[in-house]
């Protein structure tokens, strides 16, 4: 099996993205707990147009990240692993277990409490970190395992987007939402009329973001909707979708996601920070990511194969799926993003972020060591 040029480029970009995210997260945590703590944290809370810098990154720039996710998802559906139901069924069924079981474990500790809205936090997989760690294994990695993890994480992102749209929308202002959807319909019409120029789509996307932002539905959803309005054509390097996807790769990897990581991990860690890890919320997040993710992915994929709903690729073993399932427990970006939507209390958000970082780091290390021991040098 040969990797397509596009998949290889996507895989390499995610690898670089994961390494950068790790570096900036460490730097941000160090600065937030240094002598310049107050000025550093204060900078990210500086008011710009009635909102903090962090707010504009989370609601504005992250919409561009979701646009890239949407474009990548669209490509997977039309030309990638998700275009063939036979190939798609294996990561799809694994992903279902990877979001149902972590959420169930979280609710086991938090159901009926003020923190039950955080059930979506351990559902997510950070595709950049997961692929970044997998890539450290070099030529040990079978091609099918790379494809499985990528497809699994893309499906995971789609599920996270749906969860955000349905469960983390509190009050809807219908007039603004209908205007946003009307703009989306116009962009779909331009697509049908074979308008390939990007400018009307981008201008329409900005207007759609404004009305979505003021509707109560999280504005980042605009990025995904816009992605599916942009013409895909035959998906070659001259198509509108392809061009935009490649234009966005570097800004997202080197600017937007690092900014998100820096702004959202400037956490002042107090002397009693470990006390927060004993709370039901933190226990649910850590157990959901470290135990729920690998167990859910493996169990659902194994049962799916046993009942003939999907098939384990010939060059993989079930222990490989356990290893990738452990890497699936790296929640980071999407988990932090959902935390911000789920909670309002600053202390709860910070303790949740610490739990996410600890769980993601633990899952990444265990997953890497497990795969290193079980994968042979090729």
Buried (B, 14 or more C-beta within 10 A) or exposed (E): EEEEEBBEBBBEBBBBBBBBBBEBBEBBBEBBBEEEEEEBBEBBEEEEEEEBBBBBBBBBBBBBBBBBBBBBBBBBBBBBBBEEEEBBBBBBBBBBBBBBBBBBBBBBBBEEBEBBBBBBBBBBBBBBBBBBBBBBBEEBBBBBBBBBBBBBBBBBBBBBBEBBBEBBBEEEEEEBBEBBBEBBEBBEEBBEEEBBEBEEBBEBBEBBBBBBBBBBBBBBBBBBBBBBBBBBBEBEEEBBBBBBBBEBBEBBBBEBBBBBBBBBBBBEEEEEBEEBBEBBBBBBBBBBBBBBBBBBBBBBBBEBBEEEBBEBBEEBBEEBBBBBBBBBBBBBBBBBBBBBBBBEEEEBBBBBBBBBBBBBBBBBEBBBEBBEEEBEEE
